[in-house]
Amino acid sequence: MSRLDTLLEIIRERRSVKWLEPGPIPLDKIKTALEAAIWAPNAHNRQPWRFVVVVDESVRRKLLYRMAERWREDLRRDGLDEETIENVVGGGLKRSMRASILIIACITMRDMDKYPDGRRQGYEHIMATQSLAAALQNMLLTLHALGLAACWRCSPLFAQEEVREVLGLPDDVEPQAMIEVGVGGVARNPSRKPLSEVAYLDRWGEPLR
Ligand SMILES: Cc1cc2nc3c(=O)[nH]c(=O)nc-3n(C[C@H](O)[C@H](O)[C@H](O)COP(=O)(O)O)c2cc1C
């Protein structure tokens, strides 16, 4: 198989596994995935990503419960009733608890450019998150190639203070995402919009033939 075929196969095969099969995962495999992550393209090569690998069961539990509590509070503010909240949050918690390892993915603006105006500073922040996203795709593809299953979760973004507190993160480290990792599990088979709907040639609306 050519290098291109191998690459495309890994890209196409990778799926978000939402109901993970728990099991032992050698830390070396996680390190391999992290090593791949940090070779991603990133803004100014400042590498604004930071990762915390959570393997300890009690830390994992505390982290997930604290994030869930925050989620409950948000949903209460949205006006949802307690039963619905428990279904939504409890379901999410049950799901996340199946992960054998959690990788908390963060950014820091520490080494990024500083601008006097909010507009450009905001773009710099976006560049840091874009850099992290590139790293996470490398990570997910590598986990898949290692025979592991994973899913990207946005929960830490919505509970930054809680994550910061449980993991002892410095103030400038912003939790952005969580990668749940397990030894397997059944994935759905999501479709994609065709290229003709999302990509154009030369100008918007011109088909890419
Ligand atoms: C920024 C981002 C946030 C996501 N957050 C969640 C999440 O909170 N829960 C979840 O089940 N999946 C989450 N996902 C996974 C997506 O649901 C998944 O990638 C999408 O449905 C396509 O499926 P696939 O990854 O199998 O191709 C997230 C993915 C991304 C890129």
The ligand as an SDF file (V2000), in Angstrom:
LIG
                    3D

 31 33  0  0  0  0  0  0  0  0999 V2000
  -14.5370   20.7000   18.5740 C   0  0  0  0  0  0  0  0  0  0  0  0
  -15.1960   19.3470   18.7380 C   0  0  0  0  0  0  0  0  0  0  0  0
  -15.9970   19.1290   19.8370 C   0  0  0  0  0  0  0  0  0  0  0  0
  -16.6150   17.8800   20.0270 C   0  0  0  0  0  0  0  0  0  0  0  0
  -17.3340   17.6640   21.1540 N   0  0  0  0  0  0  0  0  0  0  0  0
  -17.9480   16.4780   21.3250 C   0  0  0  0  0  0  0  0  0  0  0  0
  -18.6710   16.2300   22.5170 C   0  0  0  0  0  0  0  0  0  0  0  0
  -18.7060   17.0380   23.4290 O   0  0  0  0  0  0  0  0  0  0  0  0
  -19.3070   15.0400   22.6160 N   0  0  0  0  0  0  0  0  0  0  0  0
  -19.2400   14.0950   21.6260 C   0  0  0  0  0  0  0  0  0  0  0  0
  -19.8500   13.0480   21.7670 O   0  0  0  0  0  0  0  0  0  0  0  0
  -18.5340   14.2890   20.5080 N   0  0  0  0  0  0  0  0  0  0  0  0
  -17.8770   15.4570   20.3300 C   0  0  0  0  0  0  0  0  0  0  0  0
  -17.1190   15.6620   19.2110 N   0  0  0  0  0  0  0  0  0  0  0  0
  -17.0090   14.5830   18.1990 C   0  0  0  0  0  0  0  0  0  0  0  0
  -17.9730   14.8370   17.0520 C   0  0  0  0  0  0  0  0  0  0  0  0
  -19.2890   14.5600   17.4590 O   0  0  0  0  0  0  0  0  0  0  0  0
  -17.5710   13.9540   15.8610 C   0  0  0  0  0  0  0  0  0  0  0  0
  -16.2660   14.2660   15.4480 O   0  0  0  0  0  0  0  0  0  0  0  0
  -18.5250   14.1390   14.6790 C   0  0  0  0  0  0  0  0  0  0  0  0
  -19.8120   13.7100   15.0080 O   0  0  0  0  0  0  0  0  0  0  0  0
  -18.0560   13.3750   13.4330 C   0  0  0  0  0  0  0  0  0  0  0  0
  -17.8930   12.0140   13.7460 O   0  0  0  0  0  0  0  0  0  0  0  0
  -16.4960   11.2770   13.5070 P   0  0  0  0  0  0  0  0  0  0  0  0
  -15.4760   11.9220   14.4080 O   0  0  0  0  0  0  0  0  0  0  0  0
  -16.7200    9.8380   13.8470 O   0  0  0  0  0  0  0  0  0  0  0  0
  -16.1140   11.4580   12.0730 O   0  0  0  0  0  0  0  0  0  0  0  0
  -16.4490   16.8640   19.0370 C   0  0  0  0  0  0  0  0  0  0  0  0
  -15.6240   17.1060   17.9540 C   0  0  0  0  0  0  0  0  0  0  0  0
  -14.9820   18.3150   17.8020 C   0  0  0  0  0  0  0  0  0  0  0  0
  -14.0340   18.5350   16.6440 C   0  0  0  0  0  0  0  0  0  0  0  0
  1  2  1  0
  2  3  1  0
  2 30  2  0
  3  4  2  0
  4  5  1  0
  4 28  1  0
  5  6  2  0
  6  7  1  0
  6 13  1  0
  7  8  2  0
  7  9  1  0
  9 10  1  0
 10 11  2  0
 10 12  1  0
 12 13  2  0
 13 14  1  0
 14 15  1  0
 14 28  1  0
 15 16  1  0
 16 17  1  0
 16 18  1  0
 18 19  1  0
 18 20  1  0
 20 21  1  0
 20 22  1  0
 22 23  1  0
 23 24  1  0
 24 25  2  0
 24 26  1  0
 24 27  1  0
 28 29  2  0
 29 30  1  0
 30 31  1  0
M  END
$$$$
